[in-house]
Structures are given as structure tokens and as C-alpha cells.
Amino acid sequence: MTLDPAMLQKAETLAEALPYLQQYAGRTFVVKYGGHAMGDADLARAFAEDVVLLKAVGINPVVVHGGGPQIGAMLKRTGVESEFVDGLRVTDAATAEIAEMVLSGAINKQLVGWINAAGGSAVGLSGKDAHLVTARKLERTTRDPDSNIERVIDLGFVGEPSRIDRTIVDTLTGSGMIPVIAPIGAGEDGHSYNINADTMAGAIAGALGAARLFLLTDVAGVLDADKQLLTDLDPTRIAALTDQGVISGGMIPKLETCVKAVEGGVDAAVILDGRVPHAMLIEMFTRRGAGTLVRRND
């Protein structure tokens, strides 16, 4: 009897995955979902299937999503002007209202729908639910290139997590559900704050003691000076590569999030290309991996 080579390959892949499945059973994976994958129906469907599969094999996935482009599109439709400072959207009262509507409403429920359609049981919430994320106003400064005087930038209702109460997440995951979290937090001043999704995911992952934090992006991962993928990094090497200019631009805050997460109790963080179907599964359950993994210094 001749067996189909493709079937043999699938069987070998499952066998290869077994020790990883055993290692991570009962652990938590926090996934920041965003970038190009959010706007592609096929990629969204594949992502939802991956999340449901993780839950089915005994891993507890927690999804935190972004939505910057969708917020920008809604602001344009409603005629609200948007300003950016150092890559962060200045969020006045009108912008904050629209951001919460888009993030906690349209995007959150769409993602919940994808996961439920794939056979999961997803529940949408934001950081405001059950005191999940208490936020404080984000403070940023900039230095004038001519006078060298440093000044404070007022970003409006842009925040960062100051406290995480994991109770609602534990309740949902313990009941077999998949939390899908919008990056909005409530401040002790009574205001709602828009939080960077990477930052929110990292803070939640640390509070949960997650086995993995995944940041899905629109690039393969961290590249070296020759544009080759760096598969393993630690805080010391990240600092050196940043000083050398190899790590630059938008990758710097992503890696800062990874470093803070692993130093805060996450086993490892991974920067992955969300445009690659099933990138999380390749990274976690095969020997070759798919992105850049960040661990604590030995």
C-alpha cells in the first residue's frame, strides 16, 4: 500500500507538535492582532481558526486587537481632524469618542464573530469592563532641535496601563471562553483612554504570567543589517542593535514592549508576520519557527 506523501507530511507535523502541545497545555498565550491581517478576510479567517485551535488543545488564548487605520477612516468620514506627534495620535474628546466606538464596537464584534464562526466561544470586552485595565494619562516630552529645550506634549486622552485586574480574564478562560479585548482603559479621573494595542497586550500578558506574547505585524520580524531574520534576541542584544541603528523606527517601541513583558514575567515574546497564514502555529509547534523570539537575559 502506497501512502500519500502529503498525508505523511501532515502526520509528521502532528507528531512534531506533540511535545509543544504537552509543554503549553494550561498556559496562556496573549496575541496582539493588528496590521494588514485585520483587513484581509482570508487572513482573518485563518487567524480565528488558529485561536480556536489553541483553545481546543488546552491553551488559553487572549486576544488584544488594534484598529488605527479603521479609526482614521472613521475620523475622515465624520470630518474630525487628526494630528500625530511622534507616531501617537493626539486624542481630543471627539476623537476619543470615535476611537472607543470603533475599537469596542465594530472591530471588537467583528473579531468575536470570526472566532465564533470558526467554532470558538469568544467574548468581546474592553479594558473598562470589570476594572480590567486602569489607565493613566500618557506623558511624552520632545526636545526642540534649535533651543534644545524639552517640552511636554499633551496627547489628550491617550493612556497607558497603570493597573491590571485579571479577574474577568480568568473567569472567561476558566469557563472555556476566549477573551477579545479592545485597547480602551478607564482612568481614575473618570475618563476613557485610548491605549496602544501593543502596550496593552504586553501589560495584560505580564499580569497573566503568559507563556507567550505574540505581536502580529506587517513585517517578518527583526532583521539584521543584511536584512536577514533574527530569530532569537534578549534585552542586552536588543540594546546593542538599537545603538548600532540596526533596530530603528517602529520596531523600537515593539521591542520595548517585548522586553518589558519578559522582564515582567512572560516566558517569551514573539514578533510575527501576521500576513503569513498560521504564523502562530508555525512558530509554536514546529522546530523552525516563524518570527523573532525575545527572552530574558540568561
ABEGO torsion letter per residue (X at the ends): XBBBAAAAAAAAAAAAAAAAAAAABGBBBBBBBBEAAAABAAAAAAAAAAAAAAAAAGBBBBBBBBGAAAAAAAAAAAGBBBBBBGGBBBBBAAAAAAAAAAAABAAAAAAAAAAAAAGBBBBBBBAABGGABBBBBBBBBBBBAAAGBBBBBBAEBBBBBABBBAAAAAAAAAAGBBBBBBBBBBBAAGBBBBBBAAAAAAAAAAAAGBABBBBBBABAEBBBAAGBBBABBBAAAAAAAAAAGABBEAAAAAAAAAAAAAAAGBABBBBBBAABBGAAAAAAABAAEABBBBBBBX
